[in-house]
Amino acid sequence: MSSSIEVSSIPASKSPTRSIVLLAVAGFASQAQVRVTDSLLPQIAADFHTTVGAAAIVVTAYALTHGSIQFIAGPVADRFGKFRTVAIASLVAAALVAACGTVASVPQLALARLMTGTVAGWVIPISMAYVGDVTPHDRTQAILARYASGYILGQLFGQAAGGVLGDLIGWRYVFFVLAGLFGIAALGLVAELVTDPRMRAPGRPAKDSRGFVADYRIVLSNPFARLILAVGLSEAALAWGAFAYIGADLHTRFKLSFTLIGLTVAFFGVGGLIYSMLVKHFVYRFGQTGLTVGGGLLIALAYLALAIAPAWWLAPMATTAIGLGFYMFHNTLQTKATQMTPEARGTAVAFFTSALYLGQTVGVTIGALLVDRLGAKPLYVGTAIAFPLLAIWFAKIQRRQPAG
């Protein structure tokens, strides 16, 4: 059981729908600005007269701070209230996203993204931990999937906006639009914070405070938690290390416009939405291990299709399959992350998110070296081989999960 008193007045039989919806709106804004670089990368490289691999520093810079800030975000949210923490982070993030549109060079954009990651990185993991606090155990995966639909839509919007709006108004103004969305989400959270006293309650009573080091010791001393963190890091390195370069690859191979690139990459989000709509059926039909292995195999087939695709119109189908397979795998992994140490849930989920973004940093960095020298196909094939192996490993870990 979580020790958080911010949810003590919420009946165990139901979850506070309005607060979760508002957090999903913030997740929409957060994920939109995270994934916008998937389709903006070739535009940024062209504007600053550099290679796609060199411009990819704006992706790795963001991922680095988004991941590392979790070491602070989780314990802070556990103590001062998860909802309050997300509201404040969203306000500051809106200003920093806007700053990304004002830069004059790739290093300046990398710095702006670095700073954005230190704040925007709080939103989704702390929201996930909040959902884990306020939902019954047997409903957690389904409700997490519904919450995830907010940030999946944000991902879809960000990836599409990077191409479509980038073509129409330029990549700089895309960041201004995304900052406005973050600002709207922040206002909704603050309004809820003002009107609902439960949202203002501190997270953990002072008498129960253990300290940051003790919280991390709880997570890291749990063998199952260590395995989940390792799977999360590996998943992110494989998933985003290849996906970050799909847009640039389509532009190079098929001379696609940035609008078509954005729309094609955004089909990843369509796959995620398909999963969120069918999650109850999938869990009942396949179980968690079936979702894990099936998701890994679907990702493998999709990347192989991208590697051998003779025409660009196959890419939207492939990215849809990647999105569906990814969320089949990832939502199961997320659910395990919210359950691995309930007594320090915010810290555990934030640690998990840190593993995801540090893994992304590693994957995108290695991908940059390969793309500039060999093209994207080796990345696709390597991912197609490695992801099913990861899925089989994760399935074995789930069978060894401790009861309770």
One Martini backbone bead per residue (centre of mass of N, CA, C, O) as a GRO file, in nm:
protein
  404
    1MET     BB    1   0.097   0.034   0.020
    2SER     BB    2   0.055   0.354   0.006
    3SER     BB    3   0.152   0.651   0.204
    4SER     BB    4  -0.021   0.844   0.064
    5ILE     BB    5  -0.237   1.129   0.157
    6GLU     BB    6  -0.351   1.238  -0.121
    7VAL     BB    7  -0.554   0.956  -0.123
    8SER     BB    8  -0.714   0.897   0.150
    9SER     BB    9  -1.012   1.019   0.046
   10ILE     BB   10  -1.014   0.789  -0.167
   11PRO     BB   11  -1.178   0.549  -0.281
   12ALA     BB   12  -1.083   0.225  -0.371
   13SER     BB   13  -1.322   0.176  -0.595
   14LYS     BB   14  -1.213   0.458  -0.708
   15SER     BB   15  -1.129   0.718  -0.931
   16PRO     BB   16  -1.019   1.045  -1.010
   17THR     BB   17  -1.110   1.145  -1.308
   18ARG     BB   18  -1.040   1.448  -1.344
   19SER     BB   19  -0.741   1.434  -1.266
   20ILE     BB   20  -0.659   1.231  -1.487
   21VAL     BB   21  -0.742   1.400  -1.727
   22LEU     BB   22  -0.552   1.640  -1.669
   23LEU     BB   23  -0.294   1.469  -1.682
   24ALA     BB   24  -0.340   1.384  -1.978
   25VAL     BB   25  -0.312   1.668  -2.094
   26ALA     BB   26  -0.024   1.707  -1.997
   27GLY     BB   27   0.083   1.459  -2.148
   28PHE     BB   28   0.024   1.563  -2.426
   29ALA     BB   29   0.214   1.811  -2.414
   30SER     BB   30   0.472   1.662  -2.341
   31GLN     BB   31   0.485   1.448  -2.578
   32ALA     BB   32   0.476   1.647  -2.812
   33GLN     BB   33   0.761   1.782  -2.743
   34VAL     BB   34   0.930   1.527  -2.749
   35ARG     BB   35   0.840   1.405  -3.056
   36VAL     BB   36   0.885   1.640  -3.265
   37THR     BB   37   1.185   1.561  -3.359
   38ASP     BB   38   1.124   1.320  -3.546
   39SER     BB   39   1.032   1.542  -3.787
   40LEU     BB   40   1.235   1.797  -3.743
   41LEU     BB   41   1.530   1.709  -3.795
   42PRO     BB   42   1.568   1.775  -4.103
   43GLN     BB   43   1.504   2.079  -4.070
   44ILE     BB   44   1.725   2.155  -3.872
   45ALA     BB   45   1.964   2.061  -4.043
   46ALA     BB   46   1.907   2.248  -4.285
   47ASP     BB   47   1.908   2.526  -4.138
   48PHE     BB   48   2.216   2.457  -4.005
   49HIS     BB   49   2.403   2.295  -4.195
   50THR     BB   50   2.368   1.976  -4.123
   51THR     BB   51   2.350   1.676  -3.997
   52VAL     BB   52   2.144   1.451  -3.861
   53GLY     BB   53   2.342   1.337  -3.653
   54ALA     BB   54   2.418   1.617  -3.533
   55ALA     BB   55   2.118   1.712  -3.467
   56ALA     BB   56   2.056   1.474  -3.255
   57ILE     BB   57   2.138   1.632  -2.994
   58VAL     BB   58   1.845   1.733  -2.929
   59VAL     BB   59   1.756   1.451  -2.832
   60THR     BB   60   1.979   1.369  -2.621
   61ALA     BB   61   1.959   1.615  -2.437
   62TYR     BB   62   1.674   1.568  -2.343
   63ALA     BB   63   1.700   1.272  -2.244
   64LEU     BB   64   1.911   1.319  -2.026
   65THR     BB   65   1.739   1.509  -1.835
   66HIS     BB   66   1.478   1.352  -1.821
   67GLY     BB   67   1.616   1.107  -1.686
   68SER     BB   68   1.790   1.235  -1.444
   69ILE     BB   69   1.555   1.393  -1.289
   70GLN     BB   70   1.419   1.141  -1.152
   71PHE     BB   71   1.602   1.133  -0.893
   72ILE     BB   72   1.420   1.380  -0.786
   73ALA     BB   73   1.115   1.367  -0.857
   74GLY     BB   74   1.009   1.128  -0.696
   75PRO     BB   75   1.068   1.215  -0.398
   76VAL     BB   76   0.925   1.489  -0.415
   77ALA     BB   77   0.641   1.381  -0.486
   78ASP     BB   78   0.608   1.197  -0.234
   79ARG     BB   79   0.613   1.457  -0.032
   80PHE     BB   80   0.441   1.711  -0.197
   81GLY     BB   81   0.280   1.596  -0.428
   82LYS     BB   82   0.191   1.497  -0.736
   83PHE     BB   83  -0.006   1.706  -0.850
   84ARG     BB   84   0.149   1.960  -0.772
   85THR     BB   85   0.409   1.894  -0.927
   86VAL     BB   86   0.284   1.891  -1.214
   87ALA     BB   87   0.175   2.180  -1.221
   88ILE     BB   88   0.445   2.329  -1.190
   89ALA     BB   89   0.601   2.197  -1.424
   90SER     BB   90   0.409   2.293  -1.653
   91LEU     BB   91   0.456   2.594  -1.630
   92VAL     BB   92   0.766   2.594  -1.686
   93ALA     BB   93   0.767   2.432  -1.954
   94ALA     BB   94   0.622   2.635  -2.136
   95ALA     BB   95   0.860   2.840  -2.144
   96LEU     BB   96   1.087   2.645  -2.252
   97VAL     BB   97   0.959   2.564  -2.518
   98ALA     BB   98   0.954   2.851  -2.636
   99ALA     BB   99   1.270   2.889  -2.633
  100CYS     BB  100   1.332   2.690  -2.874
  101GLY     BB  101   1.232   2.915  -3.101
  102THR     BB  102   1.497   3.133  -3.039
  103VAL     BB  103   1.732   3.012  -3.170
  104ALA     BB  104   2.075   3.014  -3.355
  105SER     BB  105   2.153   2.704  -3.288
  106VAL     BB  106   2.220   2.387  -3.211
  107PRO     BB  107   2.344   2.432  -2.927
  108GLN     BB  108   2.107   2.608  -2.827
  109LEU     BB  109   1.889   2.392  -2.865
  110ALA     BB  110   2.018   2.183  -2.682
  111LEU     BB  111   2.001   2.359  -2.428
  112ALA     BB  112   1.694   2.401  -2.428
  113ARG     BB  113   1.629   2.096  -2.413
  114LEU     BB  114   1.778   2.040  -2.156
  115MET     BB  115   1.598   2.228  -1.979
  116THR     BB  116   1.324   2.103  -2.046
  117GLY     BB  117   1.382   1.817  -1.926
  118THR     BB  118   1.399   1.912  -1.618
  119VAL     BB  119   1.069   1.955  -1.625
  120ALA     BB  120   0.899   1.772  -1.821
  121GLY     BB  121   0.998   1.499  -1.679
  122TRP     BB  122   0.767   1.502  -1.448
  123VAL     BB  123   0.482   1.444  -1.563
  124ILE     BB  124   0.434   1.137  -1.641
  125PRO     BB  125   0.554   0.970  -1.402
  126ILE     BB  126   0.388   1.110  -1.177
  127SER     BB  127   0.115   1.042  -1.296
  128MET     BB  128   0.146   0.736  -1.286
  129ALA     BB  129   0.179   0.721  -0.978
  130TYR     BB  130  -0.096   0.839  -0.915
  131VAL     BB  131  -0.260   0.619  -1.052
  132GLY     BB  132  -0.145   0.392  -0.872
  133ASP     BB  133  -0.266   0.511  -0.605
  134VAL     BB  134  -0.596   0.548  -0.713
  135THR     BB  135  -0.595   0.241  -0.807
  136PRO     BB  136  -0.681  -0.060  -0.842
  137HIS     BB  137  -0.496  -0.328  -0.917
  138ASP     BB  138  -0.708  -0.465  -1.132
  139ARG     BB  139  -0.713  -0.160  -1.300
  140THR     BB  140  -0.437  -0.038  -1.382
  141GLN     BB  141  -0.383  -0.111  -1.682
  142ALA     BB  142  -0.641   0.018  -1.802
  143ILE     BB  143  -0.600   0.309  -1.684
  144LEU     BB  144  -0.321   0.357  -1.797
  145ALA     BB  145  -0.412   0.334  -2.093
  146ARG     BB  146  -0.602   0.577  -2.080
  147TYR     BB  147  -0.393   0.780  -1.997
  148ALA     BB  148  -0.205   0.719  -2.242
  149SER     BB  149  -0.390   0.844  -2.462
  150GLY     BB  150  -0.295   1.132  -2.413
  151TYR     BB  151   0.016   1.094  -2.492
  152ILE     BB  152  -0.037   0.963  -2.763
  153LEU     BB  153  -0.177   1.204  -2.892
  154GLY     BB  154   0.066   1.388  -2.849
  155GLN     BB  155   0.257   1.228  -3.022
  156LEU     BB  156   0.096   1.246  -3.280
  157PHE     BB  157   0.088   1.555  -3.293
  158GLY     BB  158   0.393   1.613  -3.283
  159GLN     BB  159   0.476   1.450  -3.534
  160ALA     BB  160   0.283   1.596  -3.731
  161ALA     BB  161   0.357   1.893  -3.669
  162GLY     BB  162   0.654   1.879  -3.757
  163GLY     BB  163   0.564   1.857  -4.058
  164VAL     BB  164   0.318   2.037  -4.121
  165LEU     BB  165   0.396   2.301  -3.964
  166GLY     BB  166   0.682   2.317  -4.071
  167ASP     BB  167   0.591   2.378  -4.364
  168LEU     BB  168   0.405   2.631  -4.297
  169ILE     BB  169   0.586   2.792  -4.035
  170GLY     BB  170   0.805   2.640  -3.908
  171TRP     BB  171   0.988   2.503  -3.650
  172ARG     BB  172   0.971   2.733  -3.439
  173TYR     BB  173   0.650   2.756  -3.424
  174VAL     BB  174   0.602   2.480  -3.310
  175PHE     BB  175   0.702   2.547  -3.023
  176PHE     BB  176   0.489   2.764  -2.965
  177VAL     BB  177   0.244   2.581  -2.984
  178LEU     BB  178   0.335   2.379  -2.761
  179ALA     BB  179   0.348   2.589  -2.535
  180GLY     BB  180   0.046   2.656  -2.537
  181LEU     BB  181  -0.050   2.373  -2.455
  182PHE     BB  182   0.098   2.366  -2.185
  183GLY     BB  183  -0.045   2.613  -2.065
  184ILE     BB  184  -0.331   2.497  -2.064
  185ALA     BB  185  -0.271   2.256  -1.884
  186ALA     BB  186  -0.168   2.417  -1.640
  187LEU     BB  187  -0.432   2.571  -1.579
  188GLY     BB  188  -0.602   2.320  -1.514
  189LEU     BB  189  -0.431   2.220  -1.274
  190VAL     BB  190  -0.448   2.475  -1.099
  191ALA     BB  191  -0.756   2.480  -1.073
  192GLU     BB  192  -0.769   2.206  -0.925
  193LEU     BB  193  -0.585   2.287  -0.690
  194VAL     BB  194  -0.778   2.515  -0.583
  195THR     BB  195  -1.067   2.344  -0.569
  196ASP     BB  196  -0.905   2.078  -0.454
  197PRO     BB  197  -0.776   1.980  -0.153
  198ARG     BB  198  -0.651   1.697  -0.226
  199MET     BB  199  -0.426   1.822  -0.423
  200ARG     BB  200  -0.270   1.976  -0.165
  201ALA     BB  201  -0.166   1.741  -0.037
  202PRO     BB  202   0.069   1.585   0.099
  203GLY     BB  203   0.231   1.293   0.056
  204ARG     BB  204   0.417   1.252   0.325
  205PRO     BB  205   0.451   1.213   0.631
  206ALA     BB  206   0.697   1.306   0.841
  207LYS     BB  207   0.702   1.034   1.013
  208ASP     BB  208   0.760   0.869   0.720
  209SER     BB  209   1.025   0.977   0.656
  210ARG     BB  210   1.333   0.851   0.491
  211GLY     BB  211   1.459   0.953   0.242
  212PHE     BB  212   1.617   0.933  -0.055
  213VAL     BB  213   1.809   0.695  -0.006
  214ALA     BB  214   1.595   0.500   0.103
  215ASP     BB  215   1.419   0.488  -0.148
  216TYR     BB  216   1.643   0.374  -0.336
  217ARG     BB  217   1.698   0.123  -0.170
  218ILE     BB  218   1.425  -0.009  -0.207
  219VAL     BB  219   1.445  -0.043  -0.512
  220LEU     BB  220   1.745  -0.173  -0.544
  221SER     BB  221   1.680  -0.424  -0.338
  222ASN     BB  222   1.489  -0.518  -0.568
  223PRO     BB  223   1.511  -0.758  -0.801
  224PHE     BB  224   1.263  -0.696  -0.978
  225ALA     BB  225   1.324  -0.394  -1.018
  226ARG     BB  226   1.595  -0.428  -1.162
  227LEU     BB  227   1.479  -0.575  -1.409
  228ILE     BB  228   1.282  -0.357  -1.504
  229LEU     BB  229   1.500  -0.142  -1.552
  230ALA     BB  230   1.658  -0.303  -1.766
  231VAL     BB  231   1.427  -0.328  -1.968
  232GLY     BB  232   1.372  -0.027  -2.006
  233LEU     BB  233   1.648   0.051  -2.122
  234SER     BB  234   1.643  -0.147  -2.363
  235GLU     BB  235   1.383  -0.058  -2.498
  236ALA     BB  236   1.465   0.238  -2.557
  237ALA     BB  237   1.717   0.187  -2.727
  238LEU     BB  238   1.565   0.027  -2.950
  239ALA     BB  239   1.318   0.201  -3.022
  240TRP     BB  240   1.461   0.502  -3.056
  241GLY     BB  241   1.725   0.441  -3.216
  242ALA     BB  242   1.547   0.402  -3.483
  243PHE     BB  243   1.295   0.598  -3.493
  244ALA     BB  244   1.444   0.882  -3.512
  245TYR     BB  245   1.524   0.803  -3.842
  246ILE     BB  246   1.279   0.772  -4.029
  247GLY     BB  247   1.238   1.053  -4.150
  248ALA     BB  248   1.520   1.084  -4.277
  249ASP     BB  249   1.503   0.828  -4.452
  250LEU     BB  250   1.257   0.913  -4.624
  251HIS     BB  251   1.390   1.168  -4.739
  252THR     BB  252   1.631   1.019  -4.877
  253ARG     BB  253   1.487   0.778  -5.039
  254PHE     BB  254   1.188   0.945  -5.128
  255LYS     BB  255   1.157   1.260  -5.105
  256LEU     BB  256   0.992   1.360  -4.879
  257SER     BB  257   0.799   1.556  -4.730
  258PHE     BB  258   0.746   1.691  -4.423
  259THR     BB  259   0.448   1.628  -4.410
  260LEU     BB  260   0.468   1.320  -4.474
  261ILE     BB  261   0.657   1.254  -4.248
  262GLY     BB  262   0.480   1.340  -4.010
  263LEU     BB  263   0.240   1.150  -4.078
  264THR     BB  264   0.396   0.883  -4.077
  265VAL     BB  265   0.511   0.895  -3.787
  266ALA     BB  266   0.222   0.934  -3.648
  267PHE     BB  267   0.129   0.629  -3.678
  268PHE     BB  268   0.233   0.537  -3.410
  269GLY     BB  269  -0.009   0.660  -3.250
  270VAL     BB  270  -0.224   0.486  -3.379
  271GLY     BB  271  -0.125   0.224  -3.257
  272GLY     BB  272  -0.168   0.318  -2.964
  273LEU     BB  273  -0.476   0.363  -2.986
  274ILE     BB  274  -0.552   0.078  -3.053
  275TYR     BB  275  -0.457  -0.034  -2.787
  276SER     BB  276  -0.632   0.143  -2.589
  277MET     BB  277  -0.909   0.029  -2.708
  278LEU     BB  278  -0.805  -0.302  -2.672
  279VAL     BB  279  -0.686  -0.378  -2.390
  280LYS     BB  280  -0.893  -0.567  -2.260
  281HIS     BB  281  -0.887  -0.782  -2.481
  282PHE     BB  282  -0.582  -0.839  -2.478
  283VAL     BB  283  -0.552  -0.926  -2.182
  284TYR     BB  284  -0.760  -1.157  -2.198
  285ARG     BB  285  -0.642  -1.310  -2.452
  286PHE     BB  286  -0.304  -1.296  -2.383
  287GLY     BB  287  -0.185  -1.154  -2.172
  288GLN     BB  288   0.114  -1.031  -2.067
  289THR     BB  289   0.308  -1.226  -2.216
  290GLY     BB  290   0.166  -1.209  -2.492
  291LEU     BB  291   0.209  -0.907  -2.533
  292THR     BB  292   0.513  -0.905  -2.522
  293VAL     BB  293   0.581  -1.102  -2.757
  294GLY     BB  294   0.393  -0.982  -2.973
  295GLY     BB  295   0.520  -0.701  -2.976
  296GLY     BB  296   0.808  -0.786  -3.060
  297LEU     BB  297   0.728  -0.920  -3.334
  298LEU     BB  298   0.588  -0.674  -3.463
  299ILE     BB  299   0.836  -0.492  -3.465
  300ALA     BB  300   1.015  -0.671  -3.639
  301LEU     BB  301   0.840  -0.674  -3.896
  302ALA     BB  302   0.832  -0.364  -3.938
  303TYR     BB  303   1.142  -0.316  -3.973
  304LEU     BB  304   1.177  -0.503  -4.212
  305ALA     BB  305   0.985  -0.349  -4.396
  306LEU     BB  306   1.150  -0.085  -4.397
  307ALA     BB  307   1.418  -0.205  -4.515
  308ILE     BB  308   1.251  -0.324  -4.796
  309ALA     BB  309   1.104  -0.091  -4.898
  310PRO     BB  310   1.001   0.028  -5.229
  311ALA     BB  311   0.789   0.223  -5.079
  312TRP     BB  312   0.651   0.475  -4.883
  313TRP     BB  313   0.349   0.356  -4.828
  314LEU     BB  314   0.454   0.139  -4.613
  315ALA     BB  315   0.531   0.312  -4.361
  316PRO     BB  316   0.259   0.362  -4.212
  317MET     BB  317   0.214   0.061  -4.149
  318ALA     BB  318   0.477   0.021  -3.989
  319THR     BB  319   0.432   0.244  -3.769
  320THR     BB  320   0.175   0.124  -3.660
  321ALA     BB  321   0.300  -0.148  -3.572
  322ILE     BB  322   0.506  -0.026  -3.381
  323GLY     BB  323   0.304   0.109  -3.190
  324LEU     BB  324   0.146  -0.144  -3.110
  325GLY     BB  325   0.387  -0.315  -3.011
  326PHE     BB  326   0.498  -0.119  -2.804
  327TYR     BB  327   0.236  -0.101  -2.618
  328MET     BB  328   0.218  -0.396  -2.552
  329PHE     BB  329   0.489  -0.386  -2.402
  330HIS     BB  330   0.491  -0.111  -2.235
  331ASN     BB  331   0.232  -0.133  -2.062
  332THR     BB  332   0.330  -0.378  -1.910
  333LEU     BB  333   0.585  -0.246  -1.796
  334GLN     BB  334   0.446  -0.012  -1.650
  335THR     BB  335   0.279  -0.181  -1.456
  336LYS     BB  336   0.523  -0.305  -1.313
  337ALA     BB  337   0.644  -0.031  -1.217
  338THR     BB  338   0.396   0.045  -1.023
  339GLN     BB  339   0.447  -0.245  -0.845
  340MET     BB  340   0.746  -0.289  -0.732
  341THR     BB  341   0.721  -0.023  -0.506
  342PRO     BB  342   0.465   0.101  -0.324
  343GLU     BB  343   0.627   0.254  -0.082
  344ALA     BB  344   0.788   0.403  -0.355
  345ARG     BB  345   0.640   0.489  -0.626
  346GLY     BB  346   0.754   0.755  -0.732
  347THR     BB  347   1.048   0.663  -0.735
  348ALA     BB  348   1.015   0.414  -0.915
  349VAL     BB  349   0.892   0.551  -1.168
  350ALA     BB  350   1.117   0.758  -1.205
  351PHE     BB  351   1.340   0.551  -1.240
  352PHE     BB  352   1.217   0.421  -1.488
  353THR     BB  353   1.220   0.677  -1.665
  354SER     BB  354   1.523   0.713  -1.655
  355ALA     BB  355   1.586   0.452  -1.806
  356LEU     BB  356   1.443   0.528  -2.067
  357TYR     BB  357   1.611   0.795  -2.134
  358LEU     BB  358   1.892   0.671  -2.119
  359GLY     BB  359   1.837   0.467  -2.339
  360GLN     BB  360   1.776   0.671  -2.560
  361THR     BB  361   2.050   0.806  -2.561
  362VAL     BB  362   2.207   0.558  -2.650
  363GLY     BB  363   2.047   0.486  -2.910
  364VAL     BB  364   2.073   0.761  -3.063
  365THR     BB  365   2.381   0.777  -3.061
  366ILE     BB  366   2.435   0.516  -3.217
  367GLY     BB  367   2.253   0.588  -3.457
  368ALA     BB  368   2.417   0.833  -3.559
  369LEU     BB  369   2.668   0.673  -3.646
  370LEU     BB  370   2.519   0.489  -3.854
  371VAL     BB  371   2.362   0.686  -4.039
  372ASP     BB  372   2.611   0.858  -4.149
  373ARG     BB  373   2.751   0.581  -4.270
  374LEU     BB  374   2.499   0.343  -4.343
  375GLY     BB  375   2.230   0.411  -4.252
  376ALA     BB  376   1.912   0.271  -4.146
  377LYS     BB  377   1.898  -0.038  -4.201
  378PRO     BB  378   2.077  -0.156  -3.970
  379LEU     BB  379   1.884  -0.060  -3.748
  380TYR     BB  380   1.637  -0.220  -3.828
  381VAL     BB  381   1.759  -0.506  -3.817
  382GLY     BB  382   1.864  -0.497  -3.526
  383THR     BB  383   1.584  -0.454  -3.398
  384ALA     BB  384   1.447  -0.712  -3.518
  385ILE     BB  385   1.633  -0.900  -3.346
  386ALA     BB  386   1.630  -0.779  -3.043
  387PHE     BB  387   1.331  -0.745  -2.947
  388PRO     BB  388   1.239  -1.044  -2.914
  389LEU     BB  389   1.454  -1.111  -2.702
  390LEU     BB  390   1.348  -0.912  -2.492
  391ALA     BB  391   1.061  -1.029  -2.472
  392ILE     BB  392   1.142  -1.308  -2.365
  393TRP     BB  393   1.280  -1.208  -2.111
  394PHE     BB  394   1.035  -1.059  -1.989
  395ALA     BB  395   0.852  -1.305  -1.971
  396LYS     BB  396   1.032  -1.454  -1.764
  397ILE     BB  397   1.015  -1.238  -1.544
  398GLN     BB  398   0.707  -1.252  -1.497
  399ARG     BB  399   0.709  -1.551  -1.389
  400ARG     BB  400   0.901  -1.442  -1.133
  401GLN     BB  401   0.702  -1.280  -0.993
  402PRO     BB  402   0.611  -1.165  -0.709
  403ALA     BB  403   0.385  -1.176  -0.483
  404GLY     BB  404   0.161  -0.880  -0.418
   0.00000   0.00000   0.00000
